[in-house]
Amino acid sequence: MNDWLAALLLIGGALVCLLASTGVLRLPDFFMRMHAATKAGVVGSGLVLLGVAVVDGTLSTWVKVVLAIVFLLLTTPVAGHLLGRAAYVGGAPLWRGNAQDSLHRVLPRGQFGAAPFAVRRVVLALTEGPCLSRAIEQAVALARQHGAELCGVAIIDAPRLANVGPVPVGGLTYAQRMRDRRLAQARQTAADVIQRFEQAAAASGLTWSVRLEEGRPQRLLQALAGADTLVAVAPQAWFDQGVLELRVDVVRRLRWRGASPLRVLGG
């Protein structure tokens, strides 16, 4: 039985190490690769050590193995945490498929292994909300700092506004009226938002432009992104232009995968 148990432990530990090494090679960013590597250090090595102890069977070997496993359990999580924190603060890139950066505004973020980002255009998504005025001020300051063109884009999330939910029999006319009323209200609010942006941009002395778009915000903003463009959004607002009174995490909801950085202004 000891031989069978030792074989199972050794093979299990080796398989865990193999899977972890595959993860280190295949996972898309540093943080996921580090997650895989720590599993090899604790689980894989621990199973191999237990297999060695079962094969040997002496008390001295068991004491050494137990001490080694305790040491791994105490040090590996701490080392992994410190390495992950250092990588995040140092600016190690996150996988673009991540839906949320939970450490945003919790820890400072640097740039790691990247050339300085030359900003020639600052694009601000104009959305009605409590932080819009502050966002416009900061966008003007960013454009002035980089000597860049300032561009305001008022986006109306037409698909979201057109979604009125299930419509009962005979309610199509009412549903269409609701859609039209929502879009009309959003367009009026967007016109007011554009006017506020125009006043600030005209007083800034910068080269500026403004436009109105209707459609899916993710696609419209990503189409504006470029290698020399900084895209900015205001927090606590969505592209319903206040019609639905949505207060959402705009970065998380956008799931940004554009070619340029996405900055939150006005917070």
ZAZAZA-831853 format. One line per field, with one value per residue (C-alpha): residue in one letter; x, y, z. Coordinates in nm, 2 decimals, m for minus. Layout:
REM residues N
res	A;... .
c1	X;... .
c2	Y;... .
c3	Z;... .
//
This chain:
REM residues 267
res	M;N;D;W;L;A;A;L;L;L;I;G;G;A;L;V;C;L;L;A;S;T;G;V;L;R;L;P;D;F;F;M;R;M;H;A;A;T;K;A;G;V;V;G;S;G;L;V;L;L;G;V;A;V;V;D;G;T;L;S;T;W;V;K;V;V;L;A;I;V;F;L;L;L;T;T;P;V;A;G;H;L;L;G;R;A;A;Y;V;G;G;A;P;L;W;R;G;N;A;Q;D;S;L;H;R;V;L;P;R;G;Q;F;G;A;A;P;F;A;V;R;R;V;V;L;A;L;T;E;G;P;C;L;S;R;A;I;E;Q;A;V;A;L;A;R;Q;H;G;A;E;L;C;G;V;A;I;I;D;A;P;R;L;A;N;V;G;P;V;P;V;G;G;L;T;Y;A;Q;R;M;R;D;R;R;L;A;Q;A;R;Q;T;A;A;D;V;I;Q;R;F;E;Q;A;A;A;A;S;G;L;T;W;S;V;R;L;E;E;G;R;P;Q;R;L;L;Q;A;L;A;G;A;D;T;L;V;A;V;A;P;Q;A;W;F;D;Q;G;V;L;E;L;R;V;D;V;V;R;R;L;R;W;R;G;A;S;P;L;R;V;L;G;G .
c1	0.00;0.29;0.43;0.09;0.03;0.38;0.33;0.00;0.15;0.45;0.25;m0.01;0.26;0.43;0.10;0.03;0.38;0.32;m0.01;0.14;0.43;0.18;m0.01;0.31;0.37;0.02;m0.17;m0.19;m0.06;0.19;m0.07;m0.23;0.11;0.21;m0.11;m0.01;0.34;0.24;0.03;0.34;0.53;0.28;0.06;0.29;0.60;0.40;0.26;0.61;0.75;0.48;0.55;0.92;0.82;0.59;0.86;1.13;0.90;1.15;1.06;1.34;1.22;0.86;0.98;1.18;0.89;0.63;0.86;0.92;0.55;0.47;0.75;0.59;0.24;0.37;0.60;0.46;0.13;0.32;0.58;0.31;0.12;0.42;0.53;0.18;0.16;0.50;0.41;0.08;0.24;0.52;0.26;0.27;0.00;m0.33;m0.50;m0.75;m1.01;m1.04;m1.38;m1.27;m0.96;m1.04;m0.72;m0.80;m0.76;m0.65;m0.29;m0.08;m0.01;0.31;0.42;0.63;0.84;0.64;0.76;0.62;0.27;0.26;m0.09;m0.20;m0.57;m0.78;m1.13;m1.39;m1.71;m1.98;m2.24;m2.49;m2.39;m2.27;m1.90;m1.93;m1.82;m1.51;m1.44;m1.44;m1.20;m0.96;m0.98;m0.90;m0.60;m0.48;m0.50;m0.32;m0.05;0.02;m0.04;m0.31;m0.64;m0.95;m1.24;m1.58;m1.82;m2.17;m2.29;m2.65;m2.69;m2.98;m3.01;m3.04;m3.30;m3.50;m3.52;m3.85;m3.88;m4.16;m4.46;m4.81;m5.06;m5.18;m4.90;m4.68;m4.80;m4.73;m4.39;m4.29;m4.40;m4.19;m3.89;m3.94;m3.98;m3.66;m3.46;m3.59;m3.51;m3.16;m3.09;m3.20;m2.98;m2.69;m2.74;m2.71;m2.40;m2.24;m2.31;m2.13;m1.83;m1.82;m1.81;m1.52;m1.33;m1.38;m1.24;m0.94;m0.76;m0.71;m0.79;m1.11;m1.41;m1.73;m1.97;m2.29;m2.31;m2.59;m2.53;m2.34;m2.10;m1.83;m1.80;m1.82;m1.55;m1.32;m1.35;m1.22;m0.93;m0.58;m0.22;m0.19;m0.54;m0.63;m1.00;m1.16;m1.50;m1.68;m1.77;m2.12;m2.29;m2.39;m2.47;m2.84;m2.77;m2.96;m3.29;m3.28;m3.08;m2.83;m2.53;m2.29;m1.92;m1.86;m1.52;m1.65;m1.95;m1.75;m1.51;m1.25;m1.04;m0.95;m0.60;m0.55;m0.58;m0.91;m0.90;m1.17;m1.19;m1.40;m1.38 .
c2	0.00;0.24;0.19;0.26;0.56;0.70;0.65;0.83;1.12;1.15;1.12;1.37;1.62;1.58;1.63;1.95;2.08;1.99;2.18;2.47;2.49;2.48;2.77;2.97;2.92;2.97;3.21;3.56;3.79;3.80;3.77;3.46;3.30;3.38;3.21;2.90;2.91;2.93;2.62;2.43;2.56;2.46;2.18;2.01;2.03;1.93;1.62;1.52;1.57;1.36;1.09;1.09;1.07;0.77;0.59;0.65;0.61;0.73;0.98;1.22;1.23;1.30;1.58;1.74;1.70;1.85;2.14;2.20;2.19;2.43;2.66;2.65;2.73;3.02;3.18;3.11;3.31;3.61;3.60;3.57;3.86;4.09;3.99;4.06;4.40;4.50;4.40;4.59;4.91;4.87;4.87;4.50;4.48;4.32;4.07;4.27;4.01;4.12;4.27;4.46;4.61;4.58;4.77;5.08;5.39;5.16;5.13;5.36;5.23;5.29;5.20;4.89;4.82;5.06;5.35;5.69;5.74;6.04;6.20;6.40;6.38;6.37;6.23;6.29;6.09;6.34;6.19;6.37;6.31;6.46;6.46;6.60;6.95;6.83;6.58;6.86;7.07;6.78;6.69;7.05;7.04;6.71;6.84;7.16;6.95;6.74;7.00;6.78;6.83;6.82;6.62;6.58;6.30;6.29;5.93;5.82;5.45;5.41;5.03;5.06;5.33;5.14;4.84;4.89;4.53;4.28;4.44;4.31;4.24;4.57;4.77;4.82;5.17;5.27;5.10;5.29;5.62;5.54;5.47;5.79;5.99;5.84;5.92;6.27;6.34;6.19;6.41;6.72;6.64;6.56;6.90;7.07;6.86;6.96;7.32;7.30;7.13;7.39;7.68;7.53;7.43;7.77;7.94;7.70;7.83;7.47;7.31;7.13;6.95;6.80;6.54;6.35;5.98;5.72;5.35;5.11;5.31;5.03;5.02;5.40;5.47;5.19;5.33;5.66;5.51;5.52;5.49;5.86;5.91;5.92;5.82;5.96;5.90;6.04;5.81;5.75;5.80;5.60;5.69;5.71;6.08;6.06;5.94;5.61;5.76;5.48;5.51;5.24;5.15;5.28;5.12;4.78;4.80;4.92;4.62;4.84;4.67;4.98;5.05;5.34;5.39;5.46;5.73;5.81;6.19;6.39;6.16 .
c3	0.00;0.08;m0.27;m0.43;m0.22;m0.28;m0.66;m0.66;m0.46;m0.69;m1.01;m0.88;m0.78;m1.12;m1.30;m1.10;m1.19;m1.55;m1.56;m1.38;m1.63;m1.91;m1.75;m1.72;m2.09;m2.22;m1.99;m2.13;m1.86;m1.57;m1.30;m1.44;m1.50;m1.14;m1.02;m1.21;m1.08;m0.71;m0.75;m0.86;m0.57;m0.30;m0.43;m0.68;m0.46;m0.15;m0.31;m0.43;m0.08;0.07;m0.18;m0.08;0.28;0.22;0.03;0.29;0.60;0.86;1.13;1.04;0.67;0.78;1.01;0.73;0.48;0.72;0.80;0.43;0.35;0.63;0.50;0.16;0.29;0.49;0.24;m0.11;m0.07;0.08;m0.19;m0.46;m0.31;m0.30;m0.65;m0.78;m0.61;m0.74;m1.09;m1.07;m0.94;m1.19;m1.47;m1.59;m1.85;m1.77;m2.01;m2.23;m2.16;m1.79;m1.72;m1.41;m1.26;m0.89;m0.79;m1.01;m0.79;m0.50;m0.60;m0.82;m1.17;m1.37;m1.72;m1.77;m2.08;m2.29;m2.49;m2.38;m2.51;m2.74;m2.72;m3.02;m2.96;m2.64;m2.70;m2.42;m2.43;m2.33;m2.10;m1.88;m1.52;m1.19;m1.30;m1.65;m1.58;m1.39;m1.67;m1.93;m1.72;m1.69;m2.06;m2.15;m1.91;m2.06;m2.41;m2.31;m2.13;m2.44;m2.70;m2.84;m3.02;m2.81;m2.94;m2.77;m2.87;m2.74;m2.78;m2.75;m2.67;m2.91;m2.88;m2.50;m2.52;m2.77;m2.54;m2.36;m2.25;m2.33;m2.50;m2.43;m2.71;m2.84;m2.68;m2.99;m3.05;m2.69;m2.70;m3.01;m2.86;m2.55;m2.78;m2.97;m2.65;m2.50;m2.81;m2.83;m2.47;m2.51;m2.82;m2.64;m2.34;m2.57;m2.74;m2.40;m2.31;m2.64;m2.57;m2.24;m2.40;m2.68;m2.43;m2.24;m2.56;m2.72;m2.41;m2.40;m2.71;m2.83;m3.16;m3.09;m3.25;m3.13;m3.28;m3.20;m3.26;m3.21;m3.17;m2.95;m2.73;m2.72;m3.10;m3.15;m2.90;m3.02;m3.37;m3.25;m3.06;m3.21;m3.13;m3.05;m2.90;m2.53;m2.48;m2.16;m2.00;m1.69;m1.40;m1.27;m1.61;m1.91;m2.27;m2.21;m2.15;m1.81;m1.96;m1.78;m1.48;m1.50;m1.26;m1.36;m1.36;m1.71;m1.75;m1.65;m1.87;m2.17;m2.14;m2.31;m2.58;m2.78;m2.93;m2.69;m2.31;m2.15;m1.88;m1.62;m1.57;m1.33;m1.03 .
//
